[in-house]
Amino acid sequence: MTMHDTSDDNVDQIIDRAASASEQWKRAIIAERTRALDAVADALDQHADELIPIAQRETHLAEARLRGELRRTSFQLRMFAEMLPEGLWLDARIDHADADWPMGAPRPDLRRQLEPIGATLVFAASNFPFAFSVAGGDTVSALAAGNAVVLKAHHGHPDLSAATAAVVVDALAEVGAPEGLFQTIYGTEAGVRALRAPGIKAAAFTGSVRGGRALFDIAASRPEPIPFYGELGSTNPAFVTRRAAERDAAGIARDFVASVTGSAGQLCTKPGVLFVPAESSLVAELEAQQLPAATPLLNGGIESGFRESVASTSGVAGVRTLGAGADDAADAPAAVLFAASSQTLRAEMDTLMSEMFGPAALVVTYDDESELLEIADRLEGQLTATIIGEDDDEIAVDLLPKLSERAGRVLWNQWPTGVSVTWAQQHGGPYPATTAVGTTSVGMAAITRFLRPVAYQNVPQGLLPDALKEGNPLGIARRVDGILVLP
């Protein structure tokens, strides 16, 4: 199937419909939103056997990986549906009028909650054709928050995007959701036009630093700037202490290589740089690892970018090849591990700490653990940072807090690939990992990106939102006159 770029006129019409649908959806009762999310989840599961072969053809990803990802996608839809009725995400607060308020003036009746931000533009990602694409985490969290979604499909899997979008649209229609609640556009220019449209009130993106920053700048330079939640790039450094290397060099080497090469290294949480003690056997264990054979990457753009980043790393004086997979081919680059000293890294920090999106990583040897603290101080923002260590390692006392300043998720003796959809998950971090350091794109907290606070002062009961009415008709937890009141 050939996908044509969405015309300017069609983009404008789509956004007009999305704005109208958002006005209706924000007034929908929670049960309606829950029913819609469950319906989409059920529909995706029912159409799995149709969608998986399309995804395999367009992405080169294995069937088992894709089926697992589709299960994750329907799971997170259902998890948001389960979350909505409990109402904590509304953050409802009620301050009754108080003539004797101690600040010296009477306190008016004030009631505050989080409300839908408005029609949301989502830029789909290439490396997760289900979980971060058409019906992925950005889409579901925006819909759950009460907003219409305009989805800019990724050019790497257009047929899958169209097929998945049809499933979503049909499922929403069957439960009576507003027309235009979810729509799809195609093409770079269509995405930029939508981002500039006044009807769009927020945007989310997963992709490269270069592309994400360009879109972020557009969102910020609009006459009405809007929030832009970009997840851009990360090297995800991992630090192995001396005692950990002594304890299990073989296991660390094995598990690191598996994390680097899983899904051909095309994961935003892939550990791209590993710090190891120079005198340990870990370097030899890594050198002895058998790397997987070359496999085609997601699309030509990713392959080109990967080859460029590998060439940039290998071209630095002091960098050597530690190991490489077989069968490097024109359309399937081989996996590769590079090695360099900490001195070389510090001299070429910008180049060697840049992301190589694909099956490659850099192993950095250090002489003294104190070097790790200096390196941590110089890190850019990261999605993750990992320590492989012993519980009583002295270096961890200082290293852990330094890494927590640089990364959104800090791991201990686990590898960062595999981002579970949970209540406490954090998938975000300081720039350039993301453009909005206080948010996450995975987990239940992702919904807060697409909500904004509104306070109602002295408003009659009959006009208040249900979450703020006396008697608590929604039966949710609320903070009333400063006291948390449970249902």
N, C-alpha and C positions, 0 to 999 in steps of 0.2 A: 504494500500500500504506500502511495506517495502522499506525504503530508505537505500541504501548502501553507506558507506563512499566513497568519491571520491579517486581513487588511485593516487599514486604519479605521474605516467605518465600522467594521465588525468589532474591533477592539472597543471602540466608543460605545457601541450598543451593548456589548457584554458587560461593561462596567456600569452602565446605567441600570441594567437588570440586576446586577450584583448589589448596587446601592439600594434598590427597591427591596430586594430579597432580604438584605440585612435589616432594614427597618421592620420587616415582618418577623424575622427570626429572633430578633432581640426581645420581642414581646411573647414569643412562644414559651409555654410553660416547660418546666424542666423535664417532665415526662415525655414531651414531644421530642426534645433533643435527644434524650436517652433512647427513645424508640428509633430515631433516625440513625444514630451511631451503631446500634445493634443490628439494624437492617443492613447497613453497609458491610459490617463484619460478616454477617451470614452470607451475603451475596458474594463477597470475595472468596470465602471458603467454598461455596457451591460452584464457582467458576474457576477453581484452581487448575483443573485439568485443561482448560482452554488457555489460561494465561501463562502457565509455566513454559510450554513449548515456545511461545512467542518471546518470552524473556530469555530463554536459552539461546535462541537464534540471534537476538539483537545484542546481547551482553557478553556471550561466551562464558557465563557463569554456570557452575554445575547445578544439576537438577536438585540435588540434596540441599545445597546452599539456598537456592531460590525457594524451595518449599518451606524451609525453615524461616526464611525471611517473610514469606507470605503469612505464615502462622503468627509471626511476631506482629505483623501489621494488623491482622484481625484481633489479636490479643489486646493491642493498645487501644483500638477502637472500643472494645468491650470494657477495658479498664477505665477509660474516661467516662463511659456510660454509667458505670457503677459509682464513680466518684461524684457525679453531678448532684444526686439527691441529698447527699450529706451536707452540702452547702457551705463548707468551710472556705471554699475558694472564693465565695462572695465577700468574705471579710466584713460582714455586717456589723456596724457599730451604732449604738443609739445613746445619745446624751440628752436626757430630758431637761426641759427648762429649769433653771435653778436661780431664783432671785438672790440667793445668798452665796453665789459662787465666789470663792476667796480672792479672785484676781482683782476685785474692786468694782466690777460691773456685772450685772445679771448675765447668766449664760442663757442663750436662746436654745430652743429645741433644735438639735442637730442630729441628722441621721445620714450615715455614709455607707456606701457599698461599692463594689466593683461592677462595672457594666461593660457590655461589648464595645470594642473600639471602633468597629465599622468594617466595611468591605476590605478584605485582606488579600494581597497578592502573594502567591507562593511560587518561588522558583524551584522546580524539582531538581534533584541531584541525579548524577549518573551512576554512582557506585552502589546505591541501594535502590534498584528499580521498583521496589514495592515500599519499603519502610521509610524512605526519604523522598519518595516521588509522589505520584498522583494522590494516593490515599494515605500518605505517610504522616509522620508525627506533626509537621507544621499544619497540614490540612485538618487533621482530626482535632488538634488543640484549638485552632481557630473556629471550627464549627462548634465544638463543645462550648466555647466561650460565648457563642451567640452571633457569629459573624458569617456572612457569605464569603466564599473563597473563589478567587480567579487563579487558576493554576497555569503557570507558564511551563509547558511540557519540555522535557530535556530532549535535545536533538539526537542523543545517543540511543534512545529507545522509543521512537515515535509510534510504531505500531502498538507496542505494549501500552503506551500512554493512552492512545485512543481506545483500546479495548478495555483498560481499567476504568477510564473515565466513563465509558458507556455503562459499566456495571454500577458505578457509584451513582450516576444520574438516575438510572432506572430504579435503584433501591430507594433513593430519596423520594422519587415520584410516587412509589408504591405506598409510602407512609404519609403522603400528603404534605411533604415539605414544600416551601415556596419555590416557584419556578425561578431559576437563575441562582439558586443557593450555591451550586457548584458548577463552574464552567471552565473550559480549557482554551488556552490560546497557544499558538505556535510561532516561533521565530524570534530572533534576538530583538529586532526593531519593535515587534509587537510587545515584548516584555518591557522595553524601555518606555514605549508610549503609555503602557498601563501604569508603570511606576510613576509617571509624571501626571497621571489623570487625577483631578481633584476628588473623584469619587473613591479613590483608594486611600485608606486611612492607616495602613500598616503593611509591611512587607517582610518576608522571610526568605532566606537564601542559604543553600549549602553548596560550596564549590571552592574555586581557587581564590587566593588572596587578590590577585589582579582583577578578576571579574567582580568579586564581591565588593572590593573597594570602589570600583567604578560605579556600581549601582548604589552603594552607600552614599557616595558624593552626590549622585542625582537626587536621592531621597532627601538629603540634607539641604540641597540648594533649591528645592521647590519653593514657590511662594508660600505654601503651607508645608513646612517640613514635617515629615512623618517618621515614626520609629522604623528602623531597618534592622532586622535581627539576622545578621550574617554569621554563619559558621564557615570560616575561611581556610585555615590551614594550621598544621601543628607538626612538630618534629617528635614530640612525646618522648623526651629523654628518659633513659633508665640508668640507675646508678647501682653498681654491684660493689658492696663493701668487701674488704679483704677477707674477713672471716667467712662471709657467705661463699666467696669463690673457693675457699679452702674446703668448705663443707660439701659442695655439690657442683663442681665445675661442669661435669658432663650433663647433669640435668638442666642447669641454667642455659648451656649452649643449645641443647635440644629444644627447650621450650621457647627460647628467644627466636631461633630460626623458624619455628612453627608459627609464631606470632607475626614475624616479618613477612613470611611468604603466603600466609593464609589469604585466600581470595586474591592471589597474585599481588599482595601488598597494597591493594587498592582500598584501604580503610583509613579513615581520617585519624584513627587512634593507633595506627601502626607505630611500634617503637622504632624510630628512625635512627637514634644514636644510643649506643650502649657504652657506658664507662666501666672499665674493668682494670683491676690492678695489674701493672705491667709484669710483675714477677710471678703471677699465678699461672696455673695450667689452663686457665679458661681460654686464653688466646689460641693455644694449640687445639683445644676441644672445638672451638668455633671453626678453626681452619679445617678440621677433619670432618665437619658436618657435610653430608651430601645434600646439596641444594636441589630443589625440584626442577624438572625440565621446563623449558620455556613454554609459556602459554599466551595466547592472544589476550591483549588487554581490552578494556571495555570499548574503546573506540580509538580512532586515529589521533584525535587531539590529545588524549591521555597518553597514548604511546609516544607521540612526538615530544610531549612535555617530559615524560620519564627519561627518554634518551638524552634530552638536553641536560636535565639535572644530573644524570649519571656522568655525562661527559664533563660537566662543570666540576663535580666532586673529584673525579679521577685526574683532572688536569692540575690539581693543586700539588705543588711540590711537597713531598713528605707523605703523600697518600699512596698506599699500595693496595693491590687486590688481595684480599684474604681468601676468598673462595668465590667460585662462579658456577652456575648451573650449566648444563649442556644444552646444545641445540639452539643457540642464539640464532635467530632468523630474521628476515626482513620484516615479517609481520608478527613476531613473537619474541620479545627481548628476554634474555636469560636473567635469572635471579643472580644477585651479586652482593658480596660483603666486602666493604673496604675497611682499611685499618689506618690509623694515624695516632701520633702521640698527642698528649694534652697540650704540649708546646705548639705543635702545628695547628691544633684546633684554635687555641687562643689567638694565634697570628692571623687565622683565616676564619674567624667566627661567623661572619655573615654568609660566606659560601658554604661552609661545612655544616652549619646548623640550619640550612635551608631544607625544606621538605623535598624528598624524592618520592613522589606518589607512584608507587609500584613496588616490585619485589627487590628492594635494595635497602641497605642500612650501613651505617658507619660505626665501627668499633674503635673507641678511643681508649688508649692505655694511659694510666696515671701512675706516678711514683709514690705520692703521699696522699692520704685521704683528705687532707686539708685543701688540696687542689679542687675538690668537688664543691667546696663552699664558694670559692672564687668563681668557678664556672656557673654555679647556680645564680650568683648575683648578676651575671651578664646575660642570662637567658631572656629571650622575648616571651610574650605570653603564650601559654600552651594549653591545650585541652587536658592533657594528662602529664604526670611525672611519676616515675616509679622508683622505689627503693627495693632492691633485693638485699636483705640484710638479716642480722641476728637481732633479737629483741633488745639485747643489752649492748649493741654497738654504740660506742660513744659518739661517733660522727653523726648518728641519726638524730641526736638531740638538737643539733644545730641545722642539719640538712633538711629535715622534715619541714620546719616552719619557713625556711627559705623557699622551698618548692611550693608550699601552699600559697605563697605570695605570687608565684608565677603561673600556677596551673589551677584549673577548675576542679580537677579530680586527682588526688594523690593516692597511689597504690603502694601496698606493702606486700612483697613476696607474691604478687600476682601480676599478670601481663595485661596491658590496657585494652587489647582488642576484645570485643564483646561488650557491648554497652547495654546493660539490662534495663528494661522498662520497669521502673519502680517508683515508689513515692519519694525516695531520697536521692534519686539519681541527679547528677550534675554533668551536663554535656555542654560546656562553654568555658570560657576563660578570658584572661586579659588579651587585648589586641596584640598580635593579629590573629589569635585563635578565633575570636569573635569580635563583632562590632558593638556588642552590648554585654558588658562584663557581668551585669547583675542578673542574667537570665540563663535558662537552659533550653535546649531544643529537644531533649529526651526526658521522659518521666512526667509525672503528674504536675510538677511545678511549671511545665511549659505553657500551661493555659494562661498564666499571668501575663504573658507577653501581649495577649490580645484582649486585655481588659484595661479599663481606666477608672479611676475613682471619681465618684460623684457624691456630693453632700447635699442633702435637702434640709433647708432651714425653715421651720415654722409651717411646713406643708400639711394640709388637712389629711387625716387618716385615709379617707377614701381615694386620695390621689397618690399616696405613697406606693412604691414597689412592695410586693408581698414580703420580701425579706426584712423590711423595715417597719412593718405594721405592728401595732400592739397585739398581743395574743400569739405572736409568732406562728402565723398560719402555715409556714413551710416546715416548721419543726426542726429548725437548724440551730447550731451553736451561734451565739451572738455575744458581743461585749456590750453590756447595758450599764450606763453610768460608771464605766471603768471596771466592771466586774464581769468576768467570763461566765455566761449563763448557758448551761447545757440543756438540750431539749429533754 
